[in-house]
Amino acid sequence: MRIILLGAPGSGKGTQARLIQDHFGIPQISTGDIFRKAIADGTPLGAEVEKYVSGGALVPDSLTIRLVRERLSHEDVRRGFVLDGFPRTIPQAKGIEEILAELGWELDAVVNIRVSEEVLVSRLALRRTCPACGMMYHMENRPPVSEGECDECKTALEVRADDSEDTVRKRLGVYLSQTTPLVEYFERTSRLVNIDGAGRVEEIFDNIRLELEERARGPGTSIDDKA
Ligand code: AP5
């Protein structure tokens, strides 16, 4: 399956992308995670993108599209992928369509996770992430078993550099102006699936899973056929 996850900062894209990855056995490709890792590792890419990411601005389209094109050339995406946080602009949406056309692949679904602004701000203020394995927690809704420590790999949890109140507001503004037009853009392809992102993580995932299974079945096909 080839899936795009759309949604505002804090809507739960990363949380749901991980569940989709585990359930459908397809890799999560998060442009945000790739940029943060490059920054943490001190690579040339990290140096180039740090000012955008830490300030809550978007990394330029040409660089981001190039990065995704390269990632989609890897062997592990042959059975599908879930793109988390890409595309985020109309040029990026055109970029992914072009890449897929070159590869002879089609998108199965564009999942748009919808959450109110009030909930988004509270989720990001209380988010903690594991810098080692990327696991995400929420201090009220999904706290780690041991305070301040990742359940999976026991690394000390961190507050993401771009989760300060000012930067969150900037990211939300960027989302509204540059990313929301993608909803209309993908509506025309009849691949768009709107999902209410306000419930429990597991309930939201069940709704996404049912929609994806329904689409993958299509007339006379199975999920395995389309994976
Ligand atoms: P990115 O990493 O993609 O960040 P984002 O889009 O701002 O989204 P977040 O990761 O903040 O939130 P999320 O929707 O994944 O929610 P999460 O699951 O974590 O991008 C970061 C930066 O990189 C950008 O600002 C930009 O600079 C750059 N960048 C990335 N992609 C780019 C692109 N394509 N083009 C240009 N620049 C790009 O959940 C949030 C919190 O809520 C967590 O604590 C979680 O535990 C909790 N939570 C999740 N679901 C629920 C639920 N149902 N109930 C209660 N709590 C929940």
py3Dmol code that shows the C-alpha trace and the ligand (Angstrom):
import py3Dmol

protein = """\
ATOM      1  CA  MET A   1       0.000   0.000   0.000  1.00  0.00           C
ATOM      2  CA  ARG A   2       1.129   3.534  -0.740  1.00  0.00           C
ATOM      3  CA  ILE A   3      -0.227   6.028   1.715  1.00  0.00           C
ATOM      4  CA  ILE A   4       0.181   9.737   2.446  1.00  0.00           C
ATOM      5  CA  LEU A   5      -0.678  11.085   5.905  1.00  0.00           C
ATOM      6  CA  LEU A   6      -1.839  14.699   6.016  1.00  0.00           C
ATOM      7  CA  GLY A   7      -2.594  16.652   9.179  1.00  0.00           C
ATOM      8  CA  ALA A   8      -1.596  19.614  11.299  1.00  0.00           C
ATOM      9  CA  PRO A   9       1.383  19.522  13.680  1.00  0.00           C
ATOM     10  CA  GLY A  10       0.249  17.376  16.618  1.00  0.00           C
ATOM     11  CA  SER A  11      -2.642  15.744  14.751  1.00  0.00           C
ATOM     12  CA  GLY A  12      -1.082  12.320  15.348  1.00  0.00           C
ATOM     13  CA  LYS A  13       0.560  11.610  11.978  1.00  0.00           C
ATOM     14  CA  GLY A  14       3.695  10.128  13.537  1.00  0.00           C
ATOM     15  CA  THR A  15       1.732   8.070  16.071  1.00  0.00           C
ATOM     16  CA  GLN A  16      -0.577   6.631  13.414  1.00  0.00           C
ATOM     17  CA  ALA A  17       2.228   6.159  10.850  1.00  0.00           C
ATOM     18  CA  ARG A  18       4.016   3.848  13.270  1.00  0.00           C
ATOM     19  CA  LEU A  19       0.867   1.767  13.785  1.00  0.00           C
ATOM     20  CA  ILE A  20       0.280   1.582  10.006  1.00  0.00           C
ATOM     21  CA  GLN A  21       3.917   0.544   9.539  1.00  0.00           C
ATOM     22  CA  ASP A  22       3.585  -2.272  12.077  1.00  0.00           C
ATOM     23  CA  HIS A  23       0.177  -3.482  10.907  1.00  0.00           C
ATOM     24  CA  PHE A  24       0.727  -3.392   7.138  1.00  0.00           C
ATOM     25  CA  GLY A  25       4.467  -4.123   7.184  1.00  0.00           C
ATOM     26  CA  ILE A  26       5.405  -1.037   5.165  1.00  0.00           C
ATOM     27  CA  PRO A  27       8.034   1.553   6.168  1.00  0.00           C
ATOM     28  CA  GLN A  28       7.127   4.918   7.684  1.00  0.00           C
ATOM     29  CA  ILE A  29       8.910   7.719   5.844  1.00  0.00           C
ATOM     30  CA  SER A  30       8.855  10.870   7.979  1.00  0.00           C
ATOM     31  CA  THR A  31      10.610  13.859   6.430  1.00  0.00           C
ATOM     32  CA  GLY A  32      10.597  15.499   9.877  1.00  0.00           C
ATOM     33  CA  ASP A  33      12.397  12.478  11.420  1.00  0.00           C
ATOM     34  CA  ILE A  34      14.936  12.442   8.563  1.00  0.00           C
ATOM     35  CA  PHE A  35      15.678  16.147   9.074  1.00  0.00           C
ATOM     36  CA  ARG A  36      15.925  15.830  12.885  1.00  0.00           C
ATOM     37  CA  LYS A  37      18.290  12.855  12.589  1.00  0.00           C
ATOM     38  CA  ALA A  38      20.485  14.751  10.107  1.00  0.00           C
ATOM     39  CA  ILE A  39      20.617  17.710  12.529  1.00  0.00           C
ATOM     40  CA  ALA A  40      21.447  15.449  15.506  1.00  0.00           C
ATOM     41  CA  ASP A  41      24.158  13.643  13.475  1.00  0.00           C
ATOM     42  CA  GLY A  42      25.683  16.950  12.319  1.00  0.00           C
ATOM     43  CA  THR A  43      25.556  15.997   8.610  1.00  0.00           C
ATOM     44  CA  PRO A  44      25.703  18.577   5.765  1.00  0.00           C
ATOM     45  CA  LEU A  45      21.934  18.043   5.266  1.00  0.00           C
ATOM     46  CA  GLY A  46      21.406  18.768   8.964  1.00  0.00           C
ATOM     47  CA  ALA A  47      23.398  22.010   8.741  1.00  0.00           C
ATOM     48  CA  GLU A  48      21.355  23.062   5.706  1.00  0.00           C
ATOM     49  CA  VAL A  49      17.925  22.431   7.248  1.00  0.00           C
ATOM     50  CA  GLU A  50      18.453  23.337  10.920  1.00  0.00           C
ATOM     51  CA  LYS A  51      17.389  26.970  10.614  1.00  0.00           C
ATOM     52  CA  TYR A  52      14.096  26.001   8.977  1.00  0.00           C
ATOM     53  CA  VAL A  53      13.202  23.139  11.331  1.00  0.00           C
ATOM     54  CA  SER A  54      14.093  24.902  14.584  1.00  0.00           C
ATOM     55  CA  GLY A  55      12.227  28.041  13.467  1.00  0.00           C
ATOM     56  CA  GLY A  56       9.077  26.142  12.451  1.00  0.00           C
ATOM     57  CA  ALA A  57       9.415  27.037   8.743  1.00  0.00           C
ATOM     58  CA  LEU A  58       9.275  24.569   5.873  1.00  0.00           C
ATOM     59  CA  VAL A  59      12.469  23.254   4.319  1.00  0.00           C
ATOM     60  CA  PRO A  60      12.629  24.367   0.641  1.00  0.00           C
ATOM     61  CA  ASP A  61      10.583  22.199  -1.728  1.00  0.00           C
ATOM     62  CA  SER A  62      13.435  21.322  -4.094  1.00  0.00           C
ATOM     63  CA  LEU A  63      15.569  19.865  -1.300  1.00  0.00           C
ATOM     64  CA  THR A  64      12.650  18.000   0.291  1.00  0.00           C
ATOM     65  CA  ILE A  65      11.444  16.500  -2.998  1.00  0.00           C
ATOM     66  CA  ARG A  66      15.015  15.384  -3.822  1.00  0.00           C
ATOM     67  CA  LEU A  67      15.272  13.687  -0.441  1.00  0.00           C
ATOM     68  CA  VAL A  68      11.978  11.802  -0.896  1.00  0.00           C
ATOM     69  CA  ARG A  69      12.918  10.800  -4.450  1.00  0.00           C
ATOM     70  CA  GLU A  70      16.144   9.289  -3.111  1.00  0.00           C
ATOM     71  CA  ARG A  71      14.329   7.530  -0.224  1.00  0.00           C
ATOM     72  CA  LEU A  72      11.801   5.991  -2.617  1.00  0.00           C
ATOM     73  CA  SER A  73      14.632   4.411  -4.604  1.00  0.00           C
ATOM     74  CA  HIS A  74      15.395   2.045  -1.691  1.00  0.00           C
ATOM     75  CA  GLU A  75      14.457  -1.617  -1.866  1.00  0.00           C
ATOM     76  CA  ASP A  76      12.256  -1.583   1.268  1.00  0.00           C
ATOM     77  CA  VAL A  77       9.541   0.581  -0.335  1.00  0.00           C
ATOM     78  CA  ARG A  78       8.720  -1.880  -3.108  1.00  0.00           C
ATOM     79  CA  ARG A  79       5.774  -3.316  -1.144  1.00  0.00           C
ATOM     80  CA  GLY A  80       4.586   0.158  -0.173  1.00  0.00           C
ATOM     81  CA  PHE A  81       5.204   2.966   2.286  1.00  0.00           C
ATOM     82  CA  VAL A  82       3.492   5.498   4.494  1.00  0.00           C
ATOM     83  CA  LEU A  83       4.629   9.077   3.903  1.00  0.00           C
ATOM     84  CA  ASP A  84       4.347  11.030   7.172  1.00  0.00           C
ATOM     85  CA  GLY A  85       4.568  14.821   6.737  1.00  0.00           C
ATOM     86  CA  PHE A  86       5.211  14.838   2.983  1.00  0.00           C
ATOM     87  CA  PRO A  87       3.884  16.428   0.821  1.00  0.00           C
ATOM     88  CA  ARG A  88       3.177  19.727   2.608  1.00  0.00           C
ATOM     89  CA  THR A  89       2.904  22.153  -0.286  1.00  0.00           C
ATOM     90  CA  ILE A  90       1.336  22.052  -3.753  1.00  0.00           C
ATOM     91  CA  PRO A  91       4.790  21.815  -5.455  1.00  0.00           C
ATOM     92  CA  GLN A  92       5.597  18.834  -3.187  1.00  0.00           C
ATOM     93  CA  ALA A  93       2.245  17.194  -4.092  1.00  0.00           C
ATOM     94  CA  LYS A  94       3.102  17.614  -7.765  1.00  0.00           C
ATOM     95  CA  GLY A  95       6.598  16.301  -6.982  1.00  0.00           C
ATOM     96  CA  ILE A  96       5.323  13.062  -5.438  1.00  0.00           C
ATOM     97  CA  GLU A  97       2.879  12.520  -8.294  1.00  0.00           C
ATOM     98  CA  GLU A  98       5.750  12.909 -10.741  1.00  0.00           C
ATOM     99  CA  ILE A  99       7.993  10.498  -8.806  1.00  0.00           C
ATOM    100  CA  LEU A 100       5.224   7.888  -8.569  1.00  0.00           C
ATOM    101  CA  ALA A 101       4.424   8.223 -12.276  1.00  0.00           C
ATOM    102  CA  GLU A 102       8.113   7.645 -13.097  1.00  0.00           C
ATOM    103  CA  LEU A 103       8.103   4.522 -10.924  1.00  0.00           C
ATOM    104  CA  GLY A 104       4.789   3.317 -12.399  1.00  0.00           C
ATOM    105  CA  TRP A 105       3.140   3.327  -8.969  1.00  0.00           C
ATOM    106  CA  GLU A 106      -0.213   4.656  -7.754  1.00  0.00           C
ATOM    107  CA  LEU A 107      -1.265   6.074  -4.427  1.00  0.00           C
ATOM    108  CA  ASP A 108      -3.829   4.037  -2.506  1.00  0.00           C
ATOM    109  CA  ALA A 109      -4.946   6.705  -0.051  1.00  0.00           C
ATOM    110  CA  VAL A 110      -4.293  10.175   1.309  1.00  0.00           C
ATOM    111  CA  VAL A 111      -5.369  10.060   4.955  1.00  0.00           C
ATOM    112  CA  ASN A 112      -6.216  13.482   6.358  1.00  0.00           C
ATOM    113  CA  ILE A 113      -6.263  13.488  10.188  1.00  0.00           C
ATOM    114  CA  ARG A 114      -8.431  16.309  11.535  1.00  0.00           C
ATOM    115  CA  VAL A 115      -8.071  17.724  15.058  1.00  0.00           C
ATOM    116  CA  SER A 116      -9.102  21.077  16.585  1.00  0.00           C
ATOM    117  CA  GLU A 117      -6.405  23.712  17.214  1.00  0.00           C
ATOM    118  CA  GLU A 118      -7.003  23.664  20.977  1.00  0.00           C
ATOM    119  CA  VAL A 119      -6.230  19.922  21.139  1.00  0.00           C
ATOM    120  CA  LEU A 120      -3.163  20.317  18.886  1.00  0.00           C
ATOM    121  CA  VAL A 121      -1.554  22.937  21.109  1.00  0.00           C
ATOM    122  CA  SER A 122      -2.131  20.873  24.263  1.00  0.00           C
ATOM    123  CA  ARG A 123      -0.755  17.708  22.616  1.00  0.00           C
ATOM    124  CA  LEU A 124       2.450  19.421  21.511  1.00  0.00           C
ATOM    125  CA  ALA A 125       3.010  21.129  24.870  1.00  0.00           C
ATOM    126  CA  LEU A 126       2.889  17.744  26.618  1.00  0.00           C
ATOM    127  CA  ARG A 127       4.720  15.677  23.988  1.00  0.00           C
ATOM    128  CA  ARG A 128       7.953  13.910  24.890  1.00  0.00           C
ATOM    129  CA  THR A 129      10.010  12.026  22.330  1.00  0.00           C
ATOM    130  CA  CYS A 130      12.768   9.470  22.465  1.00  0.00           C
ATOM    131  CA  PRO A 131      15.835  10.800  20.617  1.00  0.00           C
ATOM    132  CA  ALA A 132      17.104   7.237  20.062  1.00  0.00           C
ATOM    133  CA  CYS A 133      14.131   5.277  18.660  1.00  0.00           C
ATOM    134  CA  GLY A 134      11.643   8.084  17.890  1.00  0.00           C
ATOM    135  CA  MET A 135       8.890   6.685  20.152  1.00  0.00           C
ATOM    136  CA  MET A 136       6.381   9.371  21.167  1.00  0.00           C
ATOM    137  CA  TYR A 137       4.662   9.975  24.489  1.00  0.00           C
ATOM    138  CA  HIS A 138       2.163  12.427  25.905  1.00  0.00           C
ATOM    139  CA  MET A 139       2.552  13.259  29.588  1.00  0.00           C
ATOM    140  CA  GLU A 140      -1.197  12.876  30.245  1.00  0.00           C
ATOM    141  CA  ASN A 141      -2.590  10.622  27.538  1.00  0.00           C
ATOM    142  CA  ARG A 142       0.301   8.263  26.817  1.00  0.00           C
ATOM    143  CA  PRO A 143       2.857   8.608  29.602  1.00  0.00           C
ATOM    144  CA  PRO A 144       5.901   6.317  29.677  1.00  0.00           C
ATOM    145  CA  VAL A 145       5.858   3.533  32.277  1.00  0.00           C
ATOM    146  CA  SER A 146       8.935   5.013  34.013  1.00  0.00           C
ATOM    147  CA  GLU A 147       8.879   8.805  34.215  1.00  0.00           C
ATOM    148  CA  GLY A 148      11.200  10.493  31.711  1.00  0.00           C
ATOM    149  CA  GLU A 149      12.371   7.205  30.162  1.00  0.00           C
ATOM    150  CA  CYS A 150      11.482   5.494  26.857  1.00  0.00           C
ATOM    151  CA  ASP A 151       9.536   2.227  27.373  1.00  0.00           C
ATOM    152  CA  GLU A 152      11.181   0.685  24.305  1.00  0.00           C
ATOM    153  CA  CYS A 153      14.878   1.538  24.681  1.00  0.00           C
ATOM    154  CA  LYS A 154      15.173   3.217  28.137  1.00  0.00           C
ATOM    155  CA  THR A 155      16.725   6.401  26.669  1.00  0.00           C
ATOM    156  CA  ALA A 156      15.952   9.701  28.478  1.00  0.00           C
ATOM    157  CA  LEU A 157      12.974  11.432  26.827  1.00  0.00           C
ATOM    158  CA  GLU A 158      13.273  14.950  25.391  1.00  0.00           C
ATOM    159  CA  VAL A 159      11.058  17.905  24.494  1.00  0.00           C
ATOM    160  CA  ARG A 160      11.374  18.533  20.750  1.00  0.00           C
ATOM    161  CA  ALA A 161      13.219  21.782  19.957  1.00  0.00           C
ATOM    162  CA  ASP A 162      10.313  23.066  17.834  1.00  0.00           C
ATOM    163  CA  ASP A 163       7.631  22.380  20.480  1.00  0.00           C
ATOM    164  CA  SER A 164       8.026  25.742  22.258  1.00  0.00           C
ATOM    165  CA  GLU A 165       4.772  27.729  22.287  1.00  0.00           C
ATOM    166  CA  ASP A 166       5.971  30.384  19.808  1.00  0.00           C
ATOM    167  CA  THR A 167       7.311  27.847  17.323  1.00  0.00           C
ATOM    168  CA  VAL A 168       4.166  25.699  17.606  1.00  0.00           C
ATOM    169  CA  ARG A 169       2.046  28.734  16.684  1.00  0.00           C
ATOM    170  CA  LYS A 170       4.339  29.437  13.746  1.00  0.00           C
ATOM    171  CA  ARG A 171       4.090  25.787  12.579  1.00  0.00           C
ATOM    172  CA  LEU A 172       0.298  25.930  12.803  1.00  0.00           C
ATOM    173  CA  GLY A 173       0.293  29.127  10.711  1.00  0.00           C
ATOM    174  CA  VAL A 174       2.524  27.496   8.092  1.00  0.00           C
ATOM    175  CA  TYR A 175       0.230  24.456   8.051  1.00  0.00           C
ATOM    176  CA  LEU A 176      -2.880  26.612   7.505  1.00  0.00           C
ATOM    177  CA  SER A 177      -1.382  28.659   4.694  1.00  0.00           C
ATOM    178  CA  GLN A 178       0.723  26.065   2.870  1.00  0.00           C
ATOM    179  CA  THR A 179      -0.592  22.583   3.665  1.00  0.00           C
ATOM    180  CA  THR A 180      -4.396  22.872   3.961  1.00  0.00           C
ATOM    181  CA  PRO A 181      -4.721  23.553   0.181  1.00  0.00           C
ATOM    182  CA  LEU A 182      -3.571  19.939  -0.281  1.00  0.00           C
ATOM    183  CA  VAL A 183      -6.893  18.658   1.064  1.00  0.00           C
ATOM    184  CA  GLU A 184      -8.714  20.163  -1.903  1.00  0.00           C
ATOM    185  CA  TYR A 185      -5.863  19.130  -4.194  1.00  0.00           C
ATOM    186  CA  PHE A 186      -6.169  15.445  -3.260  1.00  0.00           C
ATOM    187  CA  GLU A 187      -9.975  15.508  -3.115  1.00  0.00           C
ATOM    188  CA  ARG A 188      -9.975  15.651  -6.899  1.00  0.00           C
ATOM    189  CA  THR A 189      -8.107  12.316  -7.068  1.00  0.00           C
ATOM    190  CA  SER A 190     -10.776  10.505  -4.946  1.00  0.00           C
ATOM    191  CA  ARG A 191      -7.952   9.132  -2.813  1.00  0.00           C
ATOM    192  CA  LEU A 192      -8.724  11.409   0.149  1.00  0.00           C
ATOM    193  CA  VAL A 193      -9.947   9.825   3.404  1.00  0.00           C
ATOM    194  CA  ASN A 194     -10.919  12.220   6.223  1.00  0.00           C
ATOM    195  CA  ILE A 195     -10.368  10.825   9.721  1.00  0.00           C
ATOM    196  CA  ASP A 196     -11.438  12.361  13.023  1.00  0.00           C
ATOM    197  CA  GLY A 197      -8.188  12.503  15.017  1.00  0.00           C
ATOM    198  CA  ALA A 198      -9.737  13.467  18.355  1.00  0.00           C
ATOM    199  CA  GLY A 199     -10.420  10.077  19.955  1.00  0.00           C
ATOM    200  CA  ARG A 200      -8.178   7.433  21.512  1.00  0.00           C
ATOM    201  CA  VAL A 201      -5.085   6.459  19.496  1.00  0.00           C
ATOM    202  CA  GLU A 202      -6.329   2.865  19.064  1.00  0.00           C
ATOM    203  CA  GLU A 203      -9.812   3.938  17.931  1.00  0.00           C
ATOM    204  CA  ILE A 204      -8.352   6.333  15.376  1.00  0.00           C
ATOM    205  CA  PHE A 205      -6.059   3.623  14.096  1.00  0.00           C
ATOM    206  CA  ASP A 206      -9.007   1.200  13.759  1.00  0.00           C
ATOM    207  CA  ASN A 207     -10.846   3.763  11.636  1.00  0.00           C
ATOM    208  CA  ILE A 208      -7.783   4.306   9.434  1.00  0.00           C
ATOM    209  CA  ARG A 209      -7.173   0.557   9.135  1.00  0.00           C
ATOM    210  CA  LEU A 210     -10.775  -0.138   8.085  1.00  0.00           C
ATOM    211  CA  GLU A 211     -10.645   2.587   5.435  1.00  0.00           C
ATOM    212  CA  LEU A 212      -7.308   1.335   4.090  1.00  0.00           C
ATOM    213  CA  GLU A 213      -8.480  -2.279   4.022  1.00  0.00           C
ATOM    214  CA  GLU A 214     -11.632  -1.245   2.213  1.00  0.00           C
ATOM    215  CA  ARG A 215      -9.605   0.637  -0.407  1.00  0.00           C
ATOM    216  CA  ALA A 216      -7.053  -2.139  -0.748  1.00  0.00           C
ATOM    217  CA  ARG A 217      -9.775  -4.726  -1.328  1.00  0.00           C
ATOM    218  CA  GLY A 218     -11.265  -2.831  -4.252  1.00  0.00           C
ATOM    219  CA  PRO A 219     -13.192  -4.988  -6.702  1.00  0.00           C
ATOM    220  CA  GLY A 220     -11.681  -8.482  -6.577  1.00  0.00           C
ATOM    221  CA  THR A 221      -8.355  -7.649  -4.930  1.00  0.00           C
ATOM    222  CA  SER A 222      -6.846  -8.305  -1.515  1.00  0.00           C
ATOM    223  CA  ILE A 223      -4.547  -6.264   0.692  1.00  0.00           C
ATOM    224  CA  ASP A 224      -1.690  -8.640  -0.110  1.00  0.00           C
ATOM    225  CA  ASP A 225      -2.251  -8.134  -3.831  1.00  0.00           C
ATOM    226  CA  LYS A 226      -1.901  -4.393  -3.419  1.00  0.00           C
ATOM    227  CA  ALA A 227       0.767  -4.213  -0.670  1.00  0.00           C
TER     228      ALA A 227
END
"""
ligand_1 = """\
57
AP5
P 7.310 16.973 11.427
O 8.212 16.156 12.228
O 6.607 16.345 10.281
O 6.311 17.686 12.421
P 4.783 18.123 12.273
O 4.109 17.953 10.972
O 4.774 19.508 12.835
O 4.035 17.098 13.104
P 4.418 16.595 14.522
O 5.499 15.581 14.450
O 4.620 17.746 15.462
O 3.034 15.950 14.966
P 2.334 14.621 14.491
O 1.143 14.961 13.632
O 3.310 13.637 13.935
O 1.760 14.153 15.884
P 2.359 13.075 16.904
O 1.975 11.703 16.443
O 3.779 13.357 17.198
O 8.107 18.234 10.825
C 8.952 19.006 11.635
C 9.624 20.077 10.787
O 10.425 19.449 9.743
C 8.688 21.033 10.032
O 8.256 22.113 10.849
C 9.603 21.482 8.886
O 10.537 22.421 9.322
C 10.349 20.200 8.525
N 9.648 19.390 7.527
C 9.155 18.125 7.707
N 8.570 17.697 6.584
C 8.684 18.701 5.681
C 8.255 18.838 4.334
N 7.557 17.879 3.698
N 8.554 19.980 3.705
C 9.244 20.960 4.307
N 9.675 20.905 5.588
C 9.386 19.770 6.270
O 1.465 13.406 18.191
C 1.674 14.602 18.926
C 1.487 14.330 20.427
O 0.128 13.956 20.669
C 2.338 13.167 20.978
O 2.695 13.468 22.300
C 1.394 11.959 20.932
O 1.729 10.996 21.913
C 0.054 12.633 21.229
N -1.060 11.973 20.561
C -1.093 11.495 19.292
N -2.319 11.003 19.017
C -3.069 11.196 20.141
C -4.428 10.921 20.492
N -5.280 10.349 19.644
N -4.853 11.275 21.733
C -4.023 11.868 22.612
N -2.717 12.156 22.364
C -2.259 11.818 21.133
"""
view = py3Dmol.view(width=600, height=400)
view.addModel(protein, "pdb")
view.setStyle({"model": 0}, {"cartoon": {"style": "trace"}})
view.addModel(ligand_1, "xyz")
view.setStyle({"model": 1}, {"stick": {}})
view.zoomTo()
view.show()
